[in-house]
Amino acid sequence: EDRSDFPENEPRYQTLQKRLDKAEERLAEAKAELGKAKAERDMAVAEAKAERDKAVAETKAEMEKAKAERDIDTIRQQIDEFEKTSDFAKTEPLYHALKERLDTA
């Protein structure tokens, strides 16, 4: 049977089919590259967020440390003032309360 009238046998059809195959191959490669680029971007975003979270945690820790140091200094000043103004400082409940706060600060 003569199949010369089928489009698959025509050079123009074969050329178009080859172009289609190449275009589909390029599309698959582009999709793969896009997926890779998105994954890299997602990783970069996650790393940036982790760095930001670390910086925030460090800042909070520094603030808590500074607050604790201020609290300790304040309590020590209160104890010193109390000891200077009271002859019976060591028997006073306030003195013991301040000393206890200092020990737990």
C-alpha positions in Angstrom: 0.0 0.0 0.0 1.3 3.4 -0.9 1.6 5.7 2.1 3.0 8.7 0.4 -0.2 10.6 1.0 0.2 10.4 4.8 1.5 13.6 6.4 4.2 11.7 8.3 6.0 11.1 5.1 6.1 14.8 4.1 9.4 16.6 4.7 7.5 19.7 6.1 5.7 17.5 8.7 9.0 15.8 9.7 10.7 19.2 10.1 7.8 20.5 12.2 7.9 17.4 14.3 11.6 17.8 15.0 11.0 21.4 15.9 8.2 20.4 18.3 10.4 17.7 19.9 13.2 20.2 20.4 10.8 22.8 21.8 9.4 20.2 24.2 12.9 19.3 25.3 13.7 23.0 25.9 10.5 23.4 27.9 11.4 20.4 30.1 14.9 21.9 30.7 13.5 25.3 31.5 11.0 23.8 34.0 13.9 21.9 35.6 16.0 25.1 35.8 13.0 27.0 37.2 12.4 24.3 39.8 16.1 24.5 40.8 16.1 28.3 40.9 13.0 28.3 43.1 14.5 25.7 45.5 17.7 27.8 45.7 15.6 30.9 46.4 13.6 29.1 49.1 16.8 28.0 50.7 18.2 31.5 50.7 14.9 32.9 52.1 15.0 30.2 54.9 18.7 31.0 55.7 17.9 34.8 55.8 15.0 34.1 58.2 17.2 31.9 60.4 19.8 34.6 60.5 17.1 37.2 61.4 15.7 34.9 64.1 19.2 34.5 65.5 19.8 38.2 65.5 16.4 38.8 67.3 17.2 36.1 69.9 20.6 37.6 70.5 19.2 41.1 70.9 16.6 39.8 73.3 19.2 38.0 75.3 21.4 41.1 75.4 18.4 43.1 76.6 17.6 40.5 79.3 21.2 40.5 80.4 21.3 44.3 80.7 18.0 44.3 82.6 19.3 41.7 85.0 22.5 43.6 85.6 20.5 46.8 86.2 18.3 44.9 88.7 21.3 43.6 90.5 22.9 47.0 90.7 19.6 48.5 92.0 19.2 45.8 94.7 22.8 46.3 95.8 22.3 50.0 96.1 19.1 49.4 98.1 21.0 47.0 100.4 23.9 49.5 100.8 21.5 52.4 101.6 19.6 50.2 104.1 22.7 49.1 105.8 23.9 52.7 106.2 20.6 54.0 107.6 19.7 51.2 110.0 21.7 50.0 113.0 19.7 46.8 113.0 19.8 46.2 109.3 20.6 42.6 109.6 17.6 41.9 111.7 15.1 43.8 109.5 12.8 41.7 107.2 13.4 44.2 104.4 17.2 43.6 104.5 16.6 39.8 104.2 14.1 40.3 101.4 16.6 42.5 99.5 19.4 39.9 100.1 17.1 37.2 98.8 16.2 39.1 95.7 19.9 39.7 95.1 20.7 36.0 95.4 18.0 35.1 92.9 18.7 37.9 90.4 
